[in-house]
């Protein structure tokens, strides 16, 4: 993939490749396979699972931050109704590589999951675990800053509420941590 170390430290080349690949994949150009394979490939193109490569020491803004609009468009198209995408994105956001997107992504996720009852019936434990881990990461590492801004505070409250209403493991502990910050 374009994030692999074979591109060396040429950030501009890496960014151009990332943008071109992401646009083609998201548009489905040349894709004839099943949609779940396309979505898996999209997650790989966004660097999910390649977090250590994305945080290599470089000059300039983090590569992930440079691709912010692509992450947002993907989230708006793919999060609602697909638990593999929710799990992958939440896992990614819980890492150092995903940190530059956390606050914005908190709002994107809340926007996409609001009103969707799928949260209560996720079939894979890893989806619930990744979701709860992401919320725990936000509360632990960025909690004070997250509740200081109205839209992130609202998104965090909504997502913790979803976790509690879905009776996800450790959701009540998240709720207690959030209450302590408010």
N, C-alpha and C positions, 0 to 999 in steps of 0.2 A: 504494500500500500504506500501511498505518497508520504505518510508520516514516518516511514521507516528510516533508519539511520543512513541508508544508501544515498539520501539526498544531502547528507552532511549538514553543515550549518547554514546552507543557503536558504534563509527564511523566505526571501521573495519567490524563489523557485517553488519552495514547498507550499507557500500560500497560493500561488497561481495554480498549482496542481490540485490543491485541496478545493479551491473554488470551482474549477472546471469539473472535477470529478463529482463534487456534491451537486452542482446544477444538473449535470447529466443524469445522475442517479435519481434525484428527486423528481425530475421530469419523466423518468422511466424510458428515456431514449435508448433504443436498442435492447430493451428488456423484454424477453419473451417467457421468462420463468414464472414461478408462482410468486404471489405478492409477499408472502412471509419471507421468502428468500431475498427479495428486493429490499424489504425493510431491514433484514439482518445486515445486508450489504451497506445500506444507508447508515446504520449505526456504526459499522466499521469505518466508513468514510468520514464520519464525524469524530473518529478517534476513540470510541468507546472500546476499552480494553487495551489501549495504547497510551495510557495516561502518563507513564514515565517518559516516553518519547516526547510527549507534548510539553513537558516541563524542563526539558534540557536547558542548561544555562545559555542564554542568547541575549543579544542586545535588542532593545526595543520592547514594545508591548507584547504580552503573551500571545502566541498564535491563536489560542482559543478566543481571546478577546477580539482579535482581528476578524474572526469568523462569526461574531455574535449574531448578525442578521441571519446567517444561514442556520444557526442553531434555533433561533426564534421561528423562522419559517417552517423548519422541520417539526418543531414542537407543536405549532399550530395545526399542522397537517396530520401528525402521526400519533399524538399522545392519547387523545380520547378513544377509548375502546380497544386499545392494544396494550396488554399488560407487559409484553416483552419490551416494548418501547419505554413504558413507564419505568420498568426495572432497570433497563440499560441507562436511561437518562439520570435517574436518581443515583445509581451507583457511580456514574461518571461525575456528577455534581458533588459527591461526597469526597472526592479526591482533590489533591492540590491542583491538578490540571483544570478541574471544573470550578474551582473557587472564584475566578473572575466573573463567572456567569451566575453565581448562586442567587443573589438577590433578584435579578431579573427573571431567572428561571423559576424561582419560587412563585412569582406572579403568573408566569406563563402556565405553569403546572396547575395552579389554582384556577385560572381561567378555563383551562381545558377540562378539568375534572369536575367543576361545579355542575351539579345537576345530573351527573352520570352515576347511576346506581351500580355500575360494574365494580366500584371500589369495594362494595360489600360482598362481592362474589368473585374476587380474584381467585383463580384456580391454582396458581403457583405460589408456593410459600416464598420463593425468592423475590416475587414482586412486592409482597407485603413487607418483607425484611428490608429490601432496598429502599422502599418508601419511608419506613420508620427510621432507618439508618440515616437517610438524607435529612429528615426533620430533626433527628438527634444531633447531627453534625451542625446544622444551622443553629440550633438552640445552644449547643455547647461552644462552638467557635465564634459565632457571629450574633448570638441572641440579643445582646444589648443594642447593637446597631440595627438589627432587623426590626425590632419593635419601636425604634426611634423614627422610622419613616412610615407614614400612614398606609401606603399601598402594600409594602412588604409585611407590615404588622397584620393587616387584614388578610392577606394571602396565607400567612403563617397560621393565623387563628382558624381560617377555613380548612386548611389542610390537616391541622391537628384535630379539628372537629370531625373531619372525614375519617381519620384514623380511629378516633374514639367511637364514632357511630358504626364503623365497620368492625369494631371489636378486635382490632389488630393487636398482636402481641406488643406489649410495652407502650401502648397508646396512652394509658392513664399516667404513666411516668412522664411522657412528653407533655401532657396536659398540666401536670404539676410544675414542670420546669418552666412552661410558658407562663403560668399564673405567677410564678416567682419573679418573672421579668416584667410583668405588667404593673 
